[in-house]
Amino acid sequence: MSDSIRADKWLWAARFFKTRALAVEILGDGKVKRNGHTMKSSSSIQPGDVLEIPFIEGPGLREIVVTKVIEKRVGAPEAQACYEDRTKPEVFEALKNWQIAKAEAAKGRPTKKDRRAIDKIKEAWEWDA
């Protein structure tokens, strides 16, 4: 096995992106950085490289160190053995909070049960007034 591989292929094989096309798109937008510099999809990745990869599902950057180069997509435990995750816990917490806030905002219209609960609260306010 060689000591370097295309960036899009490694990011897909290491399971950071569902498809290689998505990896190419993210790399093409200049969102992935190696050692502080933006990468192209044809850039090579080698063990020891420090990558900053954006989360697809929300804000924040994941910081990883490449420990092993793989060419084919493998299972999650094997893929996780190919890199060391140095992402700070605060980043994961911020991502989690963002996802919760997004889900709350997407609830939309209240259900019939919610409307009845709201009516009970309004009735209690009317009695206090």
N, C-alpha and C positions, 0 to 999 in steps of 0.2 A: 504494500500500500504506500502511496506517495505521501510526502510530508505537507502537501498543500492541496487545496481544492477550491473550486469556484464558490463564492460567498452565497449565491442563491441556492446552490445545491446543498451546502452544509446546513444553512438555516432551515431548509425544508427537512433534511434528513434528521436533524437534531430536534425536530418537532416544535420549532418556534412559530411556524406558519403551516396552515393546512395544505396549501398547494405551493408548488414551486412558482407558479405564475404570481401568486400573492407576494412571495418573497421578492421576485423581480420587481414588482410594482413598488413595494416599500423601499427597496434599494434604489430604484430609479428616482424616487422622490427625494432622495438624500437624507432619509430619516435614520439610517443605521450608520453608526460611526465606529471606526477602528482606531484606537489610540488617539481619539480626538479629531480624526479626519473623516469626512464622509466617504462612503464606499460606493462602488458600482457593482452590478451583479456579476461582472466578469472578474472582479478583484479576487485575489487568492487569500484564503484563510489558512493560517498555520498555527500549530500549538504555541501557546503563550500570548496570542493576540487578546487584547481587551476590547470587547464589543459593547456598545450601548445600543440596545434594541428597544423600540417603543412597544408598549402593550397594544394589541389590536383592540381589546375590549374596553379601553379607557385611557386616561392620561397617565403619564409617568414613563420612565425609562428603566429598563432592566439592564444591569451591568453584569457581564459574564466574562470569564476567562476560558478560552478554548484550551482543553487539555488533550483532546484526541480528535483526529480527523476521520470522519466516516463519509462514505459515498452513497450508501443505500439507507433508506428509511428503516429504522429498527423500532423495537418496542420502547415504551416510555422509560423503563428502568435503565435500559442500555443506552438510550439517548442522553439521559441525565448524567451518566458516567462520562460523557464526552466533554462536559464543561463544568466549571465551578461558578455557582451563582453568588455574586457579591452584592446583590441588590439589598438596600437597607430596608429594615422592617417598616419604616415610616412610609416608604413608597407603596408597599403592599397594603398598608392600612388606609392610605389616601385613595388608592384604587378601589378598595372595598367600600369605603364611604361614598365614593362617587357612584359606584354601581347601585348602592342602596338608594341614594337620592334620585338616580335616574329611574329606578323601578317605581319609587313612590310618585314621581312626577307623571309617569306613564299610566297611572291607575285610571285616570279619566273620571267619568261620571260615577257618582255614588250609586251603590246598589240599593235595593228596596230596604234591606236590613240597615244599611248606613243611614238612609233617609229617616227611618223610624227612630234611630238613636239620636239623630240631629233634632228631630221634633221633640223628643223627650227632654233634651237639654234646653231647647227653646221654651218649653212649657215651664221648666223649673225656673228659668230666668223671669218669666212673666209673673210667677207667683211671688218672686222676691221684690219685684218692682212696686 
